[in-house]
Amino acid sequence: MSASKYLNQDYEVLRDQCLKEGKLFCDPNFPAAPESLGWNEFGPNSAKTKGVEWKRPGEIHPKPQFIIAGATCADVCQGSLGDCWLVAAIAALTLDKDILARVVYPEQNFTDNYAGIFHFQLWQYGEWVDVVVDDKLPTKNGELPFVKSTEQTEFWSALLEKAYAKVNGCYENLSGGFASEANEDFTGGIAECYKLREAPPNLFNIIEKARRRGSLLSTHISTSDGKKEEQTRECLVQNHVYSITAAQKVQVSKSEVELVRLRNPWGHKEWNGAWSDGSREWEPVSPEDKKKLNYSADDGEFWMTYVDYIQRYSRLEICNLTPDSPSDDSLRCWNYCQFEGSWKKGTSAGGSRKFPATFSTNPQFRVELDIDSNGDNKCSVLVALMQIGARQATQKGGKNYSIAFYIYKVPDKYKGKQNISLGPDDLQKLVDKSECAQKREVCQRFDLPLAEYVIIPATYEANQEADFLLRVFFEK
């Protein structure tokens, strides 16, 4: 799938121009300057940016490399920026080489036609964009303070983080979030979430199937006190995002044990309980299985039983891949459509259902569910409403609104008739709705009878202006 040029910057044109002029690229749209670091905690003259110097990889190490022997999870270690959610997503990205190759152009290097410019492909609000950056990276005391590789001469992950910071306004705007957001921006997929206290009985099979399909999975432990990244006695880090990199059933004596493998994006600090690296639970496992599962590498990855996992973790996010993902087509199980829209004060910003007089003025979108997903005359459908520019809103003096969507069945009198909006009298019987939440995207799965429906996106309060993207995925 072709990508548009982000901010109309063409990588090849800019690179060739720099080569012709014998200079290294300096990005005017994301300069090596304080405003690219942040605006508050990482703002100009803040304690966290004191002493920061922007350096190119060749100024950090004499022989920099873009990727060394293929991209792996070990190439992605978190720094002092609170973007473990992004780091977990980048680490998960390395598990699918086809998807990785679309995001990270592997042929880039610091030797052939090097001009200080690199580019990456990201999904942004319904389209793929090609994002260029110069290779000036923030350093402190000569080292990278943010994302880096365990190999000090390798720079692809730090440059990808810079490209992601660029599309989100600055590095500080990456502080705090859910890995599902970055997973979507790396795949164009759609993320669904499970609260593990309410885990369905077949969730292990869902995880196993999702990994086989190439889906990206992330998880974390929530705490009620909101404290950041505190460690438990079992060496699990709370309020910190992990990747799930595998799910496997292992034969032990005459029984089967369900295991999941997690990765701490720090590249260290691993679970020390049952089935941790070198624990006695591994003793009866065959040498072949031990080798296959790579059970004892000290790299931030570890195994634990599925039972221990759901007892200790709070939330699981699965990013389902779209039919246009560049992996095996046989693994894709979704068709989808998408709609762009806006809430505008006085015309289409009617607010939630608590404003019955204006609710029907919100944008309305029709979808026909005609795919029998499970042989029960119902369609399994994922609906996602995404607020455009939510991560940059606060920096620009705007707001990140609470959003939700509502689903109604099209009355018989309107079936087959286009360009007809449902009025207040038609919106008395709600079929279903999403949660209302103040985040970039709300998403929910439904099993709905085959029929024609109207989906109404709304902000919680009336007269709140924003652009949005509505996506509907139908399971085959």
N, C-alpha and C positions, 0 to 999 in steps of 0.2 A: 504494500500500500504506500503510495507516494505521500510525502509530508510537505506541508507548506513551510515557508521560510519565516521563522519567528522574528518579529520586528523587521521583516523584509531584509534580513541579513543572510546573504548567500555565502556559504562556507567556501566553495571553490573560487568564487570571484574574489573574496577577501584574501584568501590564501595566496592566489596567484598575483594579486596586486602587491602584497607584502614581499613575495619572492622577487618580483620585478624591481621593486624599490630597495631591496636589500635591508628590510627592517622587520622587526617582530610585531605582531598584531597587538594592539591595545584596544580593548572593547569600550567604545564610548557609551554604550547602553548599560554596562555593568562594570564601571571602572574600579581599578584597584584603589579604592578610597573609602573613608569611614561610612558613607551612606550605603555602601554595599554590605557592610557588616551588620548594621542595625540602626535603630532609632531610639531605643530606650535602654534596656539592660546592656546591649552591645552598641550603644550609640556613641557618637563622638565624645571624647574625653571621659568615657566611662572607665571604671577600674578594669573591666574585662577586656578592653581593647587597648589598654595602655601597653606600649612596647610592641604593638603589632607592626610587622613589616611585610610588605607584599614581595614575594620572590618567585621567580620562575624555577621549575624543577632543576634546571641546570645550575642554578645558584645555590640549591639546597644540597644536591649530590652531584658529583662530577660525571656520573654515567647514569642518568635517569632512564627509566623504561616505562612504557605505557602499561603493558601487561606482560607478566613473567610467567611463562609456561601455563597459560590459560587462567581465566578468572576463577577464583574460588572464594568460599566463605571467609577464608583467612585473610583475604585482601581487604576486608571491610571491618575496621575497628572504630568504635565510637570515641570521639574526643570530648572536649569540655562543653560542646553545644548539646542542648537537651533534645536531640533528634534521634533517639534510639529507635523510634518507629520507622524513620527513614532508613537507618542502618540495617534494621531487620529486613526491610523490604529489598534493599540492595543485595543483602546476603542471600535471600530467597531467590532473587533473580539469577544468581550464578548457578542454580540447580537446573535451569533449562537453557541450554546453549543456544537454541534457535531464537528464543525470546530475547536473551541477552544480546545476541548479535544485532538485533534490530535497535535496541536502545544504545548499545555501546559499539561503535564501529571499530572492530578489532585491529584493522590494518593501520591505525594511527600510530605514530611513533615520534621520537625526538631526533631522527636522523634524516630519512628521505623526505625532501621537500618540507622540512620543518620551518614553520613560520610563526611559532608561538600561538597558534590557533587550533582549537579542537572543537568537535561538534558531537551532539547526542540527539537522539530522537525520543521525544516524550509525547504522551497523550495528554491533551489539555482540552477539557470541556467539549468532547465530541469530535475532535480532530487530532491528527498526528502533526507535530511541529518539529522542525529541525532547529536546534538551539546551538548557537556558537558561543564560545567563551574564549578569552585569552587564558594563558596558562599561568598568570600571576596568582599565587595562592597566599592567603594570610599565614604568617609564621610568627612564632614567639620563641625567642632564644634559638632561632635557626631551625625550629621543628614545627610540624603541622599541628595546630591546636584542635582541629576538627577531625573529620573522617580521614583515616590513613590506613595503609596496608601494613601488615607485619613485616613485609619486605620494604625496607626504608628507601629503596630505589624505585618503587612501583607507585604510579600516580593515577591510574584510571579511576579509582573510587573517589579520590579527592576532587578530581575534575568533574565527575558526574555530580557530586554533591554541589559543586559550584554552579553547574548548569541548572540544577533543581532550585537552588537559592535564587538564581536569576529570574526564573519564571514565577517565583513566589515573592519577588520584591527585594529580599535581602536574606542574609544568613539567619538573622534573629527570628524571622517569620517561620523558620523551620523548627522552632523550639516548641515541643509538645504536640502530640497528635496520635493518630492511630495508623498502624502499618497499612491498613486496607486502603487508605488514601493514596499512598505512594505505590502500592501494588496496582491500583487502577491506572495510575499515571505511567506505569511501566508496561502495561499490557493492554489498556483499553477495556479491561474486564469489568465485572460488576461484583461487588463484595457483599457477602451476607454474614451476619454475626450470630453467634450462639452464646447465651449465658450458661456457663457450665453447671451452675446450680440447678438449672432446668434442662439439663442435657437429655436429648431423646435417647431411647435405649440403643439405637443403632448408630450412635455418633462415631464410634471407632471405625465402623465400616464406611461412614461418610468421609472421615479423614483419609482412610486408606484409598478410597475411590478417587478423592480429590487429588491426592498426590500422584496417582497413576495418570490422571488426566492432565497433569502439569499445573494444576491450580497452585496459587501462592497462599501459604497459611501462616498466620501470626497469632500470638497469644500473649496474655499478660495477667499479672496478679494485681487486683485492685485493693485499695485499703480505704476505709471510711474516713481516716484522719487526713488523707490527702498528702501525706509525707512522701517526698520524692526518693525513689531508689534506695530504700533501706533493705538490708540483707537479713534473711531469716537464719535460724540455726542450721538449716539444711542447705545453706548457701544459695538460696533462690532470692532474686532481687525483686522487691515489690515495686509496683508502678513503673515497670520497665518492660519493654517489648522484646519478646523472643520470637524466633522463627521456628516453625515445625518443619523439619527437613525429611522426615520419614515416618512411616507407621508399618510395623512388622509383627507377625506372629512367630514366636520362637518355640521350638519343641524342647521341653525340659522333662526328662524322664518320660512319663506317659501322659503328660498334660501339655497344653499349649498356653503360652503367656502372651498377652497383647502388650506390645511395647510401642512407645512413641519416642522419636528422637527430636530434641530441641537444641537450639543454638542461641547462646548469649552473644549479642553483637559486640560485646567488649572483647571477645576472643579468649576469655578466661572466666573465672568464677562459675564453677559447675556444681550441679546438684550432688550432694554427698550421701544420699539415701540408697535404697535398694536399686540395684541395676546401674549404679553409677560406675564410673571408670574403675576397673580393678576390684569391684566389690565381689563378695563370695557367691552372689547369685549367678555369676558367670561361670563358675567352676564346672557345672555339669553340661554346659553348652559345648557343642562340638567345635574343634579348632577351625573347621571350614566356616561355620556360622560366625564365629568370633572375627575371623578375618574379613568376611563379607560385610559384617556390620561395623567394622572399624571401631570397636567398642572401647578402646583405651587411649585414643589420641587426646593429648592435652591441648585442645584448641577451642574451648568454649562450647563444644557440642557434647551432649550426654543423652543417655537413654534412661527412661523411667517407665514404670508400668502405666497403662492407660488409667487404671483405678487411682494410682497416686496422682496422676496428672489432673484428673477432673476434681479431685478433692482439694488440690492446692491452687490451681489456676482459676481465674474468674471468667475470662472471655476468650472466645475463639473467633477469628475472622478468616473467612475463606474467599479468596478472589477468584471467581469463575471466569475462565477465558472465553473470549468471543469467537465466532466462527472464522474471523479473519486473522486470528493469532497464527504466527508462523511455525507452529508445531504440527504434529501428526493430525490430519483432519479427522481421523477416526475417533479421536478423543474429544471432539467438540460436540456438545449435546444441546446447544442453544441456537435459536433464531432470535433476532432482536430488531427493535426499531427505536428511534429517538426523536425527540422534539425539543426545539429551543423556544424559549418564551421570556417574558418580562412581566414583573409587577410594576405598574405605573400608577402613581397617586392620582386619584380622581377617575380612573378608567378601569384598571385591571388589578388593583391592589385591595381586594375586598376583605382580606383577613380570613381568619379561621371560621369554623361553624358557630363560634360564639357571637358572630355578627351576621345574623340571618338576613338582614336587609341588604347587605352588600356581598355576601358570600358568593352568590351566583355570578358576580361580575369578574371573578378570578378567571384566568385562562382555562379552557376546557379542551381535552384531547380524547379522541375516540380510538379505541382499539377493539378488534374483533378476535376473540379467543376461539379458535377452531381446531386446535391441536389437542387430541386426546392423549395426554402424557402417560397415563397409567392404566388405560383400559376401563376407566370408570366414568367416562363422559365429563371429565374435568381436565382443566389445563393447569399444570404447575407453572407459575409465573413469578418472576422477580421484577419488582417495580422499584426504581431508584430515582429520587429527586435530589439534584445537586445544585447548590447555590454557587454561582460563578464569582470568583474573586474573593471568597470568604477569608482566605488566609491573609490577604493584603488589606482587608477592609479597615482594620483598626489602625494600621500604619497611615492610611490615607484619610483618617478622621471619620470613616464610615462605621458601619456596624455589621456584625455577623449575626443574622437573624435566626430565630427559631422557626423551623419550617416543617411542613407535613403535607401529605397528599390524601385524598379521599376518593373512594371508588363507588360509582353508582351504575346500576344497570340501565341501559337505554330503554325508555318506555316503548311499547309496541308501536305507538303512533308515530315515532320518529325513526323507526328502523329503516335503514337504507337511504335516509334523507341526510344530505350533507349540509354543512354550514348552518346547522341549527343548534343553538346553545340551550341547555336546560335552564329553566327558570326556577324561582323559589318553590313553586308548587311541585316541580318535578324532583326536587332534592329533599324530600321528606324521609325516604327510606334509604339509609346508608348500607351498602353491601359490606364494606370493610375500610380500614384506614391504617396509616402508618403511625408510628410514634411521632410526637412533636418534639424536636430537639434542636438545640443551638449548635449545629455543626455543619460541615460542608455538605454532607449527604445523609439522607435517611433512606434506608432500603429495607424491604421486607418481602418474604416469600408468601404466596397465597396459592391455594388449590381452589380454583373457581369453576363453576359450571360453564360449559361452552355457551357463549352468548356474546353480545356486543355491549361494551362498557364505556363509560366516560370517567376519566381520571382528572381530578381537579387539584392542582398544586396551590398551596397557600402559605403565607406567613402567618404566624400566630396573631399578631396585631394587624389591624387594617392600616392602609396608607403607607406601607413600608416598601421602598423601591429597591429592586434588585433584578438581575438577570438570572435565569436558571436553565438547567438541562434536565429533561425528563427522559428516562430510558426504561424500556419494557423488554424483558427477556422471556422468551417462551421455551420451556423445556420440551425437546422432541420426544 
